[in-house]
Amino acid sequence: MLPYQTLDKKDLQKEYDKLWEAYQAYRARKLSLNMARGKPDTAQLDLTQEILTSFSTSADCLAEDGTDCRNYGLLDGIPEAKRLFAELLGNTPEELIVCGNSSLNLMYDTVVRCLLYGAGKDETPWIRQGKIKFLCPVPGYDRHFAICESLGIEMINVPMTENGPDMDTVERLVSSDSAIKGIWCVPKYSNPEGVTYSDETVRRFAALKPAARDFRVFWDNAYLVHDLYDEKDSLLSLSSLIKGTENANMVFEFFSTSKISFPGAGVAVIASSHENIDKIKSIMTVQTIGYNKLNMLRHVQYFKNAEGVLSHMKRHAALLRPKFEAVLEAFDKELAPLGIVSYTKPRGGYFISLNTLPGCAKRVYTLMADAGMTMTQAGATFPYGKDPEDKNLRIAPSYPPLAEIRSATEILICAIKLATLEKLIAEM
Amino acid sequence: MLPYQTLDKKDLQKEYDKLWEAYQAYRARKLSLNMARGKPDTAQLDLTQEILTSFSTSADCLAEDGTDCRNYGLLDGIPEAKRLFAELLGNTPEELIVCGNSSLNLMYDTVVRCLLYGAGKDETPWIRQGKIKFLCPVPGYDRHFAICESLGIEMINVPMTENGPDMDTVERLVSSDSAIKGIWCVPKYSNPEGVTYSDETVRRFAALKPAARDFRVFWDNAYLVHDLYDEKDSLLSLSSLIKGTENANMVFEFFSTSKISFPGAGVAVIASSHENIDKIKSIMTVQTIGYNKLNMLRHVQYFKNAEGVLSHMKRHAALLRPKFEAVLEAFDKELAPLGIVSYTKPRGGYFISLNTLPGCAKRVYTLMADAGMTMTQAGATFPYGKDPEDKNLRIAPSYPPLAEIRSATEILICAIKLATLEKLIAEM
């Protein structure tokens, strides 16, 4: 097998015809597979089934401070849940709030609070400051971008590197434009590339000199403990680095157990400085009397402590790793030699990011859709759904069973080759 | 015992001294009782303990449409939960969204959505319309008022009558001032008076001619099924009355199981017209992937249907009724003959509302606090915490055990008499 670039038009067309036949055969199988979302599979969910059978008596429902978790009370979460998450995040229980089942909900609400009440103590609400902007490392998480788009916040692309966002660009923009109020980050096993921010990147975040005093880093630590291998990526704690500095209030950190216990019924956490947490609580107390404490208690009773979570995550890794490896092995075998794509080999998280030649991603998406394969929409990894080079595809191998992953990857490889060949032939 | 008004100053002082001595005796007991919040007691929570022991296998976690409730999906709730709540609220599953554990959270979020996105399809966001106002029937629910105050929405008091808000005032204000965008209503067993809106009141709501096209009724149906007696108050369905009229989109209705199952771990619902629900979902999908579906499933598996909820509520009533009656019997015996207070005798809900002579409520609150009795803050039942006549007190008899309710009521009666005598003596 030779790289396509060395073939002449006739040979390319021959290769294309052969692949098109194969593609039609795939289509004829009328498959329906989904690699669109970072969704755990049933076997992963089964790992924590036991969480759901607690609480046969009322005594089982008491938090360690005697709070009846069935009743009202405790806006910021039960003490043992706060302690567990503080241990995981490397901060203190006073620096976080344990909430409902969705960290996305917390991020949305946090942006809304900044808009309506200001980002920090005595800050002007963002909504009273005219046009505001967020930096968006790309490729990134579509739901982050959807929050900005929905709330009318302008988004500016910042390229990702293998060490995290391009910090030269971040520093230049953040220090020069006071309309830039935020940046979205998935600092460990980033969505979709699986990049973990290097120590230098995190240190440069901590040392930012924002033009806007109310600039905030939205640190979505979704995959903090979602390692695929025993040899884990390590991430510096941004919240530790900024403590006591003039950037002490610059970070909102988010975490959830969605991909530790249950995506539909986990527990989510927001962490920040004392000053920020105090402000958030003063507003949150108007919004709710409290989140589901029984669900917090379920989680603490099951996981016990950070160590319990970490050892549990190895069981997830054992289920996920073969799926990632199946995709990557096929890519290595079928695509790498052709020199027509680049892709990441993440050591954790939920995604593989693949770049086609420019102008091919949408076509791949369409070919896949026509063959019954649901992929993340091409473009979704960029603000406004616009991939300027139309080349990035996000692959989510977690949900389908391994056999289906293999089939889907086979078809994906075929679709990528077809789209590439169409481009190469058209350009000749 | 004679009404205080017939006594001369000397006799009043004598009575006062006697009561003061009794009060000091109460204080010496160093009690700590709480009648501040509408909080179910432990026996009530125990009624639904069984809800918490479901789901031993993964098959138990499937919704009727096959959705694995442990995983992502179904923004607006599982079908069987939507059907159950539609049956209770008298609308259709398409006209509601089943959410997290807090209807307060839904109300707050709904006001925020109106502020940022407009109240209805193609409406201007409230926040772009200058000063906006809400009507607040008083006395009312402090947490409703806190939402407005927090979000900078001006509040206008509207007096409550025994049939609901004074509709002459509501109609006059709503039809004449386009800055009035909303009204807070607890239409059945209102907080704090226990008033159920009459059929005429509900019909007049349905027939409002708002000056603002984006005026909305916030219909907090918190106590829809919370009857204390078999002979229930009945409430017309406002959503049915407006269907097909030009006010079809005028109502947001809220409901929760906080006082049916668990205040800390129930299920909350927002209901409205198709058009409004569509708009809410289009924004909510940016805010969250979905609410806790396992908790919805727990509730449906336990209650089955509306009839299941209604029969369950009789068990709550059996626990609550004696507490309400203990308070009211003591009031009838000790306060009614004195002609110094008026109070409601609700047939449902969670509160008794008592009016002292003007200028006495805060003093009663302080006397109670000094004796270790936590009451709802005097003034809390009015916007900005300001009761213009300083006379309303909200009594929440649900949480303490019956014996404590009796003690607390005894002390409350003493405190009311003392505060009243202080006023009468000072005015002589």
Interface residues (C-beta under 8 A of the other chain):
Chain A: R37 K39 P40 T42 L45 D46 Q49 L52 T53 S54 F55 S56 T57 S58 C61 D68 C69 R70 N71 Y72 G73 G100 N101 S102 L104 N105 Y108 D109 V112 L115 L116 I127 R143 A146 I147 S150 L151 S258 F262 P263 G264 A265 I283 V286 Q287 T288 I289 G290 Y291 N292 K293 L294 N295
Chain B: R37 K39 P40 T42 L45 D46 Q49 L52 T53 S54 F55 S56 T57 S58 C61 D68 C69 R70 N71 Y72 G73 G100 N101 S102 L104 N105 Y108 D109 V112 L115 L116 I127 R143 A146 I147 S150 L151 S258 F262 P263 G264 A265 I283 V286 Q287 T288 I289 G290 Y291 N292 K293 L294 N295
